[in-house]
Amino acid sequence: MSLSARLLAGVLAVLCVAGSAAADPVRRDPKVAGSVRKSLDWLVSQQRRQGYWEANGSQYRVAMTALAANAMLCEGSTTTQGRYSKNIRNAVDYLLSMSRPGGLIGYQNDYHYMYGHGFSMLFLASVYGEEEDAERRAELRRVLTKAVEFCAAAQTSAGGWGYVSAKDGSDFDEGSTCITQVQGLRACRNAGIPVSKEIIDRAVVYIQKCTTSEGGVQYSLKSGGGSRPPITAAAVACLFNSGQYESEYAKRLLAYCDKHVWPSQAAELYGGHWHYTHYYFAQVMYRRGEEQWRKYFDDVGQQILRSQSSSGAWTQGYIGPVYVTAINATILQLGHGYLPIYQR
């Protein structure tokens, strides 16, 4: 690159950072920045020496590790640079060690292993995009390629996913794990890992079939269960990941969310799924533009800040503080725009 080209690139980088800082509530508000720092430092204190995090009852180690380390990626740290580089690197080591010969990232005897698998694809794909070491990059690509193949084989005949693979779960599927897989697959595809378009297209059709007449997505195609605001919010986030901002279907789901997720704050969200809902809906609101994002963040972001404990953790919900803290820290940092899966 010529000297003039490098100078131009440097100027553009400065302008981008300046623009990002002006639009990012974390950088504008020292209270938000302080909250994020405390939450990530608390997560550091909870990481086991083997590199993993876990939920209540020593559960969901793979999923918790991917979510917690992902929150640290959102801060700007990588496996080699930044305040949390060691923690991210240890998390990557743990998840790579959990890759099975068949491609599953996780424990075969965990009845919810598809959640951990999907979140791991998202996290490791984000790491892969920044990895500079050739040997490490090759290992990540191998694991992610096998993970995508496992995900494809685990898809049910209807096009969805369940808590376990179709074979292990008698072809059962449901909306939330389906969406976890779609976002993980999109992250892999964004990073250059081969992902068949057919897999994602079948999943989108599945979600469409789960959509009720009022525009909400139900729990499962087979069991129904009525519209679920959390799953609907997650579905919109996945549609936005695919660039479907203006499709009639996305608008229909979004109208449902505007009525039942925010700003109405429907009571049914507080049955243990508030944080799951806003993990995904925050991504939607961020992509809707700066004006909408600021309104949303000034409301939901403040709710998050008020509920933080003095330790830096959030303790609401039945899954455990690692889960809620990782989710809230990610929401508070979306404006950084460091990870491609969350970018506008």
Beta strands, then each sheet from edge to edge (+ up, - down):
strand 1: 218-220
strand 2: 224-227
sheet 1: 1+ 2-
end
